[in-house]
């Protein structure tokens, strides 16, 4: 029953919300990252990979 409701909800959302394709992937860089103890970090915009840096961006 839950699977049926889930597929119905998915179909409804697909009708109301346009699909967006993320074709431009890259890296965002911040000099003050809370996840890296306030040192610099960069994040991959495609997969969310976080890399802490020893210096500044």
C-alpha positions as a Markdown table, in Angstrom:
| # | Residue | x | y | z |
|---|---|---|---|---|
| 1 | Unk | 0.0 | 0.0 | 0.0 |
| 2 | Unk | 2.8 | 2.4 | 0.9 |
| 3 | Unk | 4.6 | 1.7 | -2.4 |
| 4 | Unk | 1.4 | 2.6 | -4.3 |
| 5 | Unk | 1.0 | 5.9 | -2.4 |
| 6 | Unk | 4.7 | 6.6 | -3.0 |
| 7 | Unk | 4.3 | 6.1 | -6.8 |
| 8 | Unk | 1.2 | 8.3 | -6.9 |
| 9 | Unk | 3.0 | 11.0 | -5.0 |
| 10 | Unk | 6.0 | 10.8 | -7.3 |
| 11 | Unk | 3.7 | 11.1 | -10.4 |
| 12 | Unk | 1.9 | 14.1 | -8.9 |
| 13 | Unk | 5.2 | 15.9 | -8.1 |
| 14 | Unk | 6.5 | 15.2 | -11.6 |
| 15 | Unk | 3.5 | 16.9 | -13.0 |
| 16 | Unk | 3.7 | 20.0 | -10.8 |
| 17 | Unk | 7.5 | 20.5 | -10.5 |
| 18 | Unk | 9.6 | 20.9 | -13.7 |
| 19 | Unk | 12.6 | 18.5 | -13.9 |
| 20 | Unk | 16.0 | 20.2 | -13.8 |
| 21 | Unk | 19.1 | 18.6 | -15.2 |
| 22 | Unk | 22.3 | 19.5 | -13.5 |
| 23 | Unk | 24.7 | 19.6 | -16.4 |
| 24 | Unk | 27.3 | 22.1 | -15.0 |
| 25 | Unk | 29.3 | 20.5 | -12.3 |
| 26 | Unk | 32.3 | 22.0 | -10.6 |
| 27 | Unk | 33.8 | 23.0 | -7.2 |
| 28 | Unk | 32.7 | 25.7 | -4.8 |
| 29 | Unk | 35.4 | 26.9 | -2.4 |
| 30 | Unk | 35.0 | 28.6 | 1.0 |
| 31 | Unk | 37.8 | 30.1 | 3.2 |
| 32 | Unk | 35.8 | 29.5 | 6.5 |
| 33 | Unk | 34.1 | 26.1 | 6.6 |
| 34 | Unk | 32.5 | 24.9 | 9.9 |
| 35 | Unk | 32.9 | 21.2 | 8.8 |
| 36 | Unk | 36.6 | 21.7 | 8.5 |
| 37 | Unk | 37.1 | 23.4 | 11.9 |
| 38 | Unk | 36.9 | 26.8 | 10.2 |
| 39 | Unk | 39.7 | 26.2 | 7.7 |
| 40 | Unk | 39.2 | 26.4 | 3.9 |
| 41 | Unk | 37.2 | 23.7 | 2.1 |
| 42 | Unk | 35.9 | 23.0 | -1.4 |
| 43 | Unk | 32.7 | 21.1 | -2.3 |
| 44 | Unk | 31.9 | 19.2 | -5.5 |
| 45 | Unk | 28.5 | 20.5 | -6.8 |
| 46 | Unk | 27.7 | 17.2 | -8.4 |
| 47 | Unk | 28.2 | 14.7 | -5.7 |
| 48 | Unk | 28.6 | 16.8 | -2.5 |
| 49 | Unk | 32.1 | 15.6 | -1.9 |
| 50 | Unk | 33.8 | 17.8 | 0.7 |
| 51 | Unk | 37.6 | 18.4 | 0.8 |
| 52 | Unk | 39.2 | 20.3 | 3.6 |
| 53 | Unk | 42.2 | 22.4 | 2.6 |
| 54 | Unk | 45.2 | 23.4 | 4.6 |
| 55 | Unk | 45.5 | 26.9 | 3.0 |
| 56 | Unk | 43.1 | 29.4 | 1.6 |
| 57 | Unk | 41.0 | 28.9 | -1.6 |
